[in-house]
């Protein structure tokens, strides 16, 4: 049986992966989707081929010119996207770490290298598999050389295989004749001009009959149709040029020794480290990482003796810094002895000598260990954990100034990541690589050690970036406030929720009947395909945009039709109500606890701007624009003896914009408590303040809030149903009215371009990598982010400061009232009736003085016996 070599067209497969895999970035902000896709394709091929030899070819500069004399054609290729270009050296670094041979030579394209190497290897009696996304390589197919072309279909990679016989069967020509077909038909993707007017079908027919373009030219008078005959003669030199361009050189001047391309074990320690850095977690399972184990593991020890456990905790209490991890039950712990919470192991690190892991057993119970842990938190100099809030219910942690949450610290340093696992921090801060297949004891120790060891480094980086005070004074105290809110929860009337669901269900049924009656037939309203046919074919509504899967029935399409077509309005209402029913009326019931309350989660490491998010369930996203949506707030009620007190900031982002921009006119308006939107309308439309109409005020309001989000003339024209020219004039007039705002927004974009990030008033950084994108839409989005993030981020910081202050005052005064919900610029307090006036005072004081701005912060407060009434 012949030995086999796999040859991979490096740039071709990298390019295919780049456009086939959604954008990925690692913790350093490096784009990695092309590298990830390349590796997946390569591993799939290697698993199938099991070759003895492997080589990846690269263009020296992709794309290069096969012949300089044809640069006028090939030089018009579209330049490589910047996000792809930066991944070329990365894949080369990865292949080098995997000890996979690569080859490149100035002046030669990758397919010339493939052609020459495949010929050399075939002559040595080897089987050859060429992996390329370029169909040009089909000309290299023989009985021993197989061309494999990967294609991505529905997220899965499929590979088309071609030997010489397959080329003849599927294309109707031999591999050599395929060159002449391309010479005639050309190739726009490769800028091969070909002969005008001759497509693939005609070219294939001519070459099947005449075999070569030279023979076609010799019989040009006989060629049909007449236009093809005329063009072959007129563009003969171009056809010859195209043939040269399409022909892969199989005798290029390169030295290739197959022995240097021996394929061994690619799963090296160096490759594992790279995969970790690139965050290719799904590929790490391919490695046997025993060789990569860190010497840190030598310090891990399990402690089960009661006296030894006492000694460990005594040592931790006296330490300057303690790293702790609490782990779920694993294979080493009998479920019988696991704590009711599911946790069965505590690991502690407080120096370089040892990392202790204490499992739950017959001799030790977790309640006792958690009590000891509370003593450590109270006594140690610094108490470090990942995702600390998750564990606060297990032990008493009163003094937040002693606590350090490594997850929150890592988030502040890079708020664009999806998660902040201890493995990532270990790799990024300590250079430690952790085997994900290690047992629970080992991984628990790693987490505790990483928490202990990385805390000073994280603290130093926070200080260098100007965010340590933000971490210490806002994020860490907030963690305890959010924990208290989660524990308190919010009371829900289950029967009222069910009744609300029934009400929605009734209206949904009515709408279904009305829609089908107006359509003249019964159909599935939830099927975009069926709905598109009804609206744009049967009913003949205008504006139908047909895609591969049918007509678009997206909200923006239907919104434009709704005012003139009642059926569309009903469809939009139907969609809103079905979403309401499934997500809230039905969905919320699943979260009601035995105490009749929903204990959701508030997350502080999710959004890039610093906003708090709500999950399990999301109580921040309850619809408020339609009355039937607002009604769901009626099911949220206070306990007996309490009322809801709701407080929200008035136009906080606009006020922050006034402060940050220093625009005197806007600042003066707020100081004089003017109607900002009416004043803006007066200035922009050049009419007296008292003569501004309600419509003009609404339009000005849209401009005011739109400016904060970097709205474009197109976006504003869509919002106000006006022409783009009118919208552009609105924006221009707005900036003439408030020149300080224009100057501030431009400065933010410039700062982001120069430094890669923008900053809030409290030092929070928001990276803006989109500004470096080669994609215009991405850069445009980046500019809007640069304008908005400092405003939205500052607003998020202000409400956090207010939350901390309100929570602290309620506790210090020994009040029964409690903060239970935050919805961006709104706080909800479950207030004891007799404490109402005092709590109102606390809210007003803490919220209106959360930040010192050039304009006053104003709070609106309402009370009620349900969230609906209070809002």
N, C-alpha and C positions, 0 to 999 in steps of 0.2 A: 504493500500500500504506500502511495507517494506521500512525502511530507507536504505540509500545507503552510502557506503564508497568507496572512490577511493584510491588505494594504488599505489604509483609510485616507481619504481625501480630507485633510484637516479643516481647511477653510470652508469647504462645501458643507461638511456635516455640522460644523460650528454655526454656520449661517442658517442652515435648516433648523437647527435646535433653537437658535435665537428667535426665529419667527414662529416656532411651533410650541414653545414653552412660555407661559406667562412670566412677566418680569419678577425676578427674585433679587433681593439684596441681602448681604450679610451684615453683621453688626458694624462693620467698618464703612458701610454704605456702598460697597462694591457690588456692581451688577453681576449676577452669577447664573442667570437662566440658561445662557448658551453653553456654559461649561457643564452645568447639571444635565442638560439634555444630551450633550455630546457623550458624556459618560454613560448615561442610560442606554443610548444606542450602541456604544462600543461594548458594554457588558452583555447586552442581548446578543450581539454578533459573536462575541468570544464564547459565550455559553453554548451557542449553536455550532460554531465551527471547530472549537477546540484545536486551534492551530499550534504548530511548533514555532512559527515565526510571526512577527508582527512589526509593522512599520507605519508611521503616520507621516504623510507628506504635507508640506506647507508651502505657500507662495512666500517669497521673501517680503514682498509688500502686496497685500491682497486688495484688489486684483492687480496683477502685473501684466505686461504685454508679452505675448508669445513672440512677436517680431516688432521691432521698433518702427519699421516702415509702415505698419498698420495702426500706429498710435492714434491717427485721426478718427478711426472707428472705435477701437476698444477704449480709447481715452475718454470717451463720453459716458462711460459707466458711472452709475450713481455712486458717490462716495460712501464708504462704510459708516453705518451709524456709530456714534461715539460710544454708546453703551455696549455695542458689539466689539468695537476696536479695543476697548480696555480689557476685554476678556481673552484676547488672543495670547498675550504673554502669560495669563493665568493658566490656560489649558496646557501651554508648553511646560510651565512649572509643574503642573500636576503630572503630566506624562513623564517628565524627568524623575519625579519622586517615585513613580510607579515602575521606573526602569524600563520604559517602553521606548524603543528606538524611534527617532524622528529624523527627517531629512528635508533640507531645503537648499536651494542654490539660486543666487542672483541671476535674473534673466530668464528663469524657467518657472512656468506655472506648475501647480501641484499635479495637473493631469499629465504634463510631460514627464514628470517624475514617475507617476503611476504607470504610464505606458512603457517607459524604459525598464523599470524594475520588474514589471509583470513579464516582459519579454525575456529578461535575463533569467528570471526564476522558472519560467516555462521551459526554456532551453536546458535548464538543469534538471528537468523532469519533475518539477514541483507542481502541485495544484495551487491555484491562485484565486483568492476572493477579493475583489475590489469593492470597497464601500464608498459610495459617492452619491450625492444628490444631483449631480450633473449628468444629464442623459448623453452628453458628448462621449462619456466613457463606454457607451454601448459598442462603439467601434473597436474596442479592445477585446471584446468577447471572442473566445475560441472554444474548442472542446475541453481545454484545461483551465481556461480563465473564465471565472464566473463574475458577472457584474451584479452587485446587490444595491438596490436603490431604496433607502428607507423612506416611508411616507407616514405622516401622522394623520390618523383618522379617528375622530371623536375621542381625542386624548390618548389614543393608543398607537404605538409604533408598529406598522406593518412593513414588510420588506418584499419588494419585487425582485425576483431572480432571473438573470438572463445568461445562458450560454449562447454560443453562436446560433444554434438551432432555434433557440427561443426568440432571438432577434428576428430571424427569418420568418418564423411562424406568426409573431405578434405584429411586426412592422412591415412585412412583405418584402424586405430587402436584406441582404447580408450585412454583417458589421462593416465591411469595407464600403459597400454601396451606401450605407447610412451617412457616410461623410459627404457623398455627392448629393444626397437628398437635402442635407443641411445647407450645402453650398447654393442650391437653387432656392430653397424656401427661406433661408436666413434664420436668425434667432435674435429676437429683440432683447432677450434677457442677457445675451452675451455680445450684443452689438455686432453681430455678423449680418451685413446688409442683404445678402442674397440677391435674387432677381425680382424686381417689382412685379406684382401681379401673379406670382406663382406661390400657391400655398402648399401645405403638406400633401394634400390629396394629389394635386397635379405633379408635384415633384416626385412623389413615390411612383406614380404611374410612368413618368418619363424614365426614371432610373431603372425601374423593373424592365422596361423595354430596351433601353439603350445602354444600361450598366454604368456609364460614366458621363460626367458633364461634357467631357471632350467629345464623346460620341454623340451626345445630344446636340452639341454645337455643329458637328459635322452634318447632322441631319435636320438642322434648324428649319429648313424649308418645309419639312414634312410634319413638324410639330403642330399639334392642335391643342388649344384653340389658337387662332391667328395672333391674338394679342401676346400669348406666351412666346410664339415663334419670333415676333418682332422684338420683344424685350430681351430674349436670350441673345440675339445678335447685337442689340444696342448696348446691353449691360454685360457683355462677355468678360471684359477685364474685371468688373466687379465680382462676377461669378467666380473667376479664377482666384481673386483675392479672398473671397469668402471660403473657398475650398481650403486654401492655405491656413486661414484662421481656424477653420473647423477641424483640421487634421492634428491629432495628437502626435507629438514626436516620440517615437519608440526607440530612437537611437541618440538620445541626448547625451552630452558629454558629462557623465557622472560615474563615480566609482561606487559600486554597491556590493558589499560582502554579506550574503545572507546570514553568516555566522554571527555577525554583529547585531542581527535583528532577532536573536533567539528570544522567545517569549517564556519567561519564568514566572515566579510568583510576584504579581504586581502589588500585593497588599502589604506594603512596607510600613515601617514606623513613620517615615517621612510623609508617606501618602496619607496615613491615618491622621497625622497632625494637620495636614492641609484640608482634608475633608472636614475635620472639626472646625477649623477656622472659617471655612466656606459655609459651614452649617448644613452640610449634606447628611442630615441625620438618617435618612432612609437608606443611605448607602453604607453606613458604618457597620451594619450587620455582616457585610462581606469580609470583614477583617477578623483575623485571629489576633486579638490585642494583648495576649499575654506578654509579648515582647515590649509593649508600650506601657506596662504597669509602672506607676510612679513609686519611688522609694518611700513616699509618704505613707503608703499602706503598711509599711513595717511598724508604724507607730500605732496602728489601730489595735485595740484590745477590748474584748468583751468582759464585762464585770457582772458577776452574779452573786458574789458573797455580800451579805448584808453589811458587814463592817467595812469592806472595800467601797461599797456604794456610799456609805456615810463619809468616808475619807475623800471620795471624788467630789461630793457636793460641798464639803468643807473647804476643799482646795478652790473650787469654783467661786465660792462666796468671797474669797480673799483676793481673787484675780483682778487685774486692771481691766481685762477684757475677756469675755466668754462668748464662744460660738456655740449655738445649740441647734439641734435638729430633732424633730419629733416625727416618727415614721409609723406608717400603717403596719399592720400585722404582715409578716412575711413567712417564708417556708420554715424558718427556724423557731417560730413561736406557735404554740398550740392555741387555736382560736378560743379555747376555754378560758385562757388567762388574759385575753386581750381586753382592754378597756372598752366600755360601752361605746365610746366615740370611734372605735376602730383602730386607735393608735396602740402600738404595742412595743415601742422602742424609743428611748431617748439617748442621743449622743451628745457629748460635751467635749469641746476643745478650749483650752485656756493657756497653752504654751506649745513649744515645738517638740516637747518630749513625748507626749501621749495624747491620743484621742480615745475617749472612753465611750463605750456603747453599752447601755443598760437595757436588757430586755425584760418584759413582764414575765414573771415565772411564779412558781409556787411560793417562793420566798419574798417576792416583791410584787406589790400591786401598783398599778399606774396612778391611782388617786394619791397614794403616798408620794410617788415620784413627782407628780405635778405640784404637790404642796411644797416639796423641797425646791422645785424649780422656781416657784414664786419667791422663795427665800433668796435664791441666787440672784434673781432679777432685782430684788430690793437691795442687795448688799454689794454685788460686783460693780466695778467701775463702769463698765459698758456691757450691755446685753445685746448680742447680735444674732439675728435670725433672718431667714428668707421668708417673705410673706407672713410677717408677724401677726397681722390681724386675724388670720385663719386660726391661730392657736390661743388667742387671748382668753377664750372661754375655759381653757384647761387649767390655767393658773392665774393667780392674782397679779396683775401688772399695773400698779398705780402710777408710777413715776415715769412718764414718757421720756423725760430728759436723759434717763439712763439707757434708753433703747435705741437701737440702730437697725433699721430694716434694710438689708442689702438689696432686696428687690426694688424698693422705692429709689434707692441711691442709683442703681444701675439704670432704672427707667429715666431718671432726670438726665443722666449723661447721654442717653440715646433714646429719646421718646418715640422713635419711628419703628422700633422692633415690635414683634408680635408677643413675645414672652421674654421673661428674664430669669431663666432657670439657673440653678446653682452651677450646672455643668458649663454654661456659657460664661459665667463670671469666673469660674475656675480656669477656663482656657484663656479668656481675654485678660484677666488681671494677674493670674499666677502661672500661666503656662502649663497648667495641669490638664492631662487628658484622662477622662474617666470612662471606663468600660461600662457601657449601658447594660451589659449582661451580668455585671457583678451582683452579688447577693445583697439583700437588704441591709445587713450589718455594715458592709463595706461602703455602700452608697450613702447610708446615714452618716457614717463617719466623715466621708468626703464633704458632705453638706455642712456639717458642723465645723470642720477644719477650714473650708472655704469661707464660711461666714467670719470666723475668727481672723484668718489671715488676710482676707481681702478688705475688711472694713477700713483700716488705715489708708490703703491705696485708693479706695473709693472716696474717702473723705478728702484726701489730698487733691484728687481730680475735681471734686465738687468745688473745692476752694479755688483751684486754678481757673475754673470756668465761671467763678463768681456766683455759684449756686449753693454754697454750703449753708448760708443763712436761710435761704429758701427751704432747704431740706430740714434744717434744725428747728426753725421757728414756725414753719407752715405745714410741711408735709408730715413730719413725725407727730406733732400734736393732732393733726387732722385724722391720722390713722385711728387714734383712740376715740375721737368724736364719731367717726364712721362706724366703728365697732359698736358703740353705744346705740346708734341709730338702728343697726341691724338687729341688735338684741331686743330693742323696744318693739320694732315692727309697727305695722299699722293695721287697725281693726277693720274687718270687712264683714258686712252683713251677707252671709251666704245665700239666704233666701231672696234677698233683694237682687243679688247678682244673677241668680237663676231666673228671676222674673224679668230682669233686664235682657237676658239672653232670649227668653221667650218672646219678648217684645220685638227684638231684632229679627228673630226667626219669622215672625208674622209679617213684618214689613218686607223681608227678603222674598218671601213667597208671593206677596202681592206684586213686587217688582218683576219677578220671574214671569208671572202671568201677563203683566202689562207689556213687557218687552217682547215676548213671543207673539202677543196679539198684534203689536205694531209691526213686527217682522213678517207676520203672515204665516209663520210656521214655528214649530217647537225645535229648539236647538240648544246646544250646550253653551251657555253664556260664558263659562269659564274657559272655553277653548278659543284661543286667539285665532286659530285657523278658521273655525266655523264662524266666529264673530266677524272676521274680516270679509268673508264671502257675503254674509248678510248685509253688512253696511255698505261695502264698496261695489258689489256686483248686483245683488238683488235690489237694494234700495238706491243704488247709484249715488251715494254721498260723495262729495268732492274730496280731494286731498289724499286719496289712497296711495300708499307707498308700498309697492310689492317687493318682498325680499325672497330669498330662496325658500323660506318656510311658509310664505303666504304674506298677507297684508299686515303691516304694523298696526297694532291696536294699543300702542303705548299711551300713557296718560297724556303726554304732550300733544299727541295727535288728536285724541278725543276731546281734550280741553278746548281746542280751537273750533270744533264742530258743535259743542254742547249748546251755545247760545241760540243757534238756529235750528237745531234738530232735537226735539224732546226725547227721542229714543236714546240718544247719546247721553243726555243728562241722567236718564234713568239707569243706564249702564254704569256710569261713574258712581252714582249713589249705591247701586247694587254692589260694586266692588268695595266701596268704603264700608258698607254694612257687613259684608261677608268677612272682611278683614277684622272688623270690630268684634264680630261674634267669635271667630276662631281664636284670635289672639287674646282678647280680653274677657268677653263674657264666658267663654268656655275655658280659655287658657288660665285665667287667674284662679279659677276654682281649684286647680291642681296645686297651687302654692299656699293655700290656707292651712295653717297649722292647727294642732289640737286646741290651742288657746284662742282660735278664731282670728288670728292675726297673720298677716303676710310678713315674713322676715326675709326681705330681698337682700341682695348684695350691692354695695356701693364700691366701685373700683376707682382707684387713683392712678393706675399704671396702664391705662388703655388708650386714651386719646393723646394725640401729639401736642395739642394746645394746652393741656393741663386740666381740661374740664373733667369733672367727676362723671362717671357713667353708671347706669343702674342696670342690673341683670337679675335674672331668676326671681321675679320677672322684671322687665323694664318698665318702671313706673314713671320714667321721665318722658315717655313717648306716647302717652295717652292723647288721642286726638282732641283738639279743642276748637277747631274751625267750624265744625258742624254741631248743631244742638244735640243731636242724638249721640254724638261722640262725647260731648261734655257731660251728658247725663250719667255716664258711668261713674263719675266722681261722687254721685249720690250714695253709692254702696260703701264708700270709705267714710266711716263714722268714728267719733271718739268714744272712749269708754264712758260709762255713767259717771257723772260728776265732773266731766271734762268738756271743753269745747275746742274746736280747731281755731287756731290763730294763724293766718296766712300772711306773710310779708314778702313783697317782691320789690326789687329795685326799679325805679322809673328810668328807662332809657340809659341803663348803665354803660353800654358800649359807646353810645354817642357822647356821653359825658366824659368817658375816658379818652375818646378821640379828641374832644375839645381840649382836654388837659395836655395830651401828648403832642398835639399839633401846635398848641399855643396860639391858635387862631383867635384874635381878639374879639371879632364880631360874634363868634359862637360862644366864647366864654362870657361875654357881656350879656348875651341873651339868656344864658342859664342863670347868671347871677341875678338877673332881673325877673327870673321865673316866667319868662315869656313862653308862649306856645311855639315850640321850636319848628314844628312842621308848618304852621301858618306863617311864621316869620320867613322860613326858607322859601315858601311859595311866593310871598310878597317880594322877596329879593330876586328870585330866579325869574319870575314872570313879570317883574317891574310893575306891580300894581300895589295900591295902598293896602296896608295890613288889614283894615276892616272890610275890604272889598273881596278878600280871598274867598272863593267858593269852596264847598266841601270837596268837590272833585279835584280842584287844584291842590287843596291840602293833602288829599290822599296821594296824589301824584308826587308831591314834595316829600311826603313820608316815605314813599317807595325809593325815592332818590337818596334821602338821608340814610336809610338803613342799607340800601344797596351799595352806597359808597364804602361803608364799613367792610363789605365783603368783596370790594374790588369789582363791582358790577361793570359789565361792558355795555356799549350802546345796543348791541344785539339783545343782551339779557334784559335790559331795561325796556326795550321796545316790545319784547315778549310779555313782560309783566304788565305794562300799561296799555297794550294793544295799540301802539302808535308806530309810526315809521321809524326806521333805524336813524334816519337823518334827524328827526325830531328828538329822538332819545339822545343822540350825540350832542344836540344843541342844549338839551336839559343839563347834561353832565358838564358841558363847557361853561354854561352860565353858573352852575353850582360852584365850580372851581374859581370862577371870577368873583363870586360872592364870598367864598371862604378860601382865599389863596394859601393860608397856612396849612389847610388840610392837604391841598395838592402837593405842597412842598414836603410835608411829612411823609405822605405815601410814597413819593418818589425816592425820598431818603431811605425808606425801609427796603425798597427793592434794590437800591444801590448797595446798601449795607449787606444784604443777603448775597448779592453777586460777589462782593469782595470777600466776605467772611464765611459764607456758606450757611449762615443762620441769622435769625432775628431774635430780639430779646424783649421780654415784658418789663414793666416798671419794677418788678420785684426780682429781676435777674434770670427768669426762666428762659432757657434757650429752645428755639424750635428750628431744627435744621431744615434747609430748603434745597435738597439735592435736585429737585425738579428743574431748577434754573440752569443746570448744566446739561439737560437732556438735548438730544439732537432732534427731538420731536417738538414741533411748534406748539401743539396743544398742551404738551407737558410743561413747556417753558411758560406758556401763558397761565397755566394753572399755578405754577410756582410763583409768578408775580402776584397773583391774587392771594396766595398763602402768605407771602411776605408782607402784604398790606394788612391782612386781617389778623394774622397770628398774634402780633403784639397787643392788639386791642382785645381780642377774644381771650387770649391768655391772661392778660391783666385782669379782665373781668372775672375769670376763673379764680385767680389768686385772691381778689377782693372778697368774693363770696366765701372762700375757704377761711380767710381771716375772720370774717363775720361769724361763721359757723363755730369756729374754735372759741371765739369770745362769748357767744351766746351759750354754748354748752358749758363753758367754765363758770359763767355767772349763775346759771341755773343750779349747778352742783354746789358751788361755794355758798350760795344762799340757802341751801337745803330745801329747794323747792321740789314739788312733785311733778311739775310740768317738765316735758322732755321734747327735744328736737327729734322728729321722726322721719322727715323727708326733705330732700333738696332736689329741685328741678331747675338747674342752671342758675337763674337769678332770683329764685323763689325758695323760701324756707317755710316749712309747715311745723307748727308746734302743737302738740297735744297738751292743752293748758288746763290745769285745775281751775275750776270756775272762780274760786276765791283768790286765785293768784293772777287773774287776767290782767289787771291794770299794771301790776308789777312786771309781768312778762312783756307787756307792750313797751314799757319803758326800757327794758333790757334790749329788746329787738331794735328799737329805734336808736338807742345809744350805740350798740355794737355794730349795726349795719351801716349807719350813716357816718360812723367814725372809723370804719375799717381801713380807710386810706385817706391821706391828705391830698386832695386834688385842688386845682385852681377853680373848680366849679363844685357846688354842693352835691352830695349824694342824697337822693330823696327816696324814701321807702313808703310804699302804699300798704296799709294793713286792713284786713277784713276778718271777721269772726263768723262762725257758723256751726251748725250741728251736723254738718257733713263737709267733705272737701269741696263739693259743688257750691254750697252756700258760702263757704269761706273764700272761695276764689271769685 
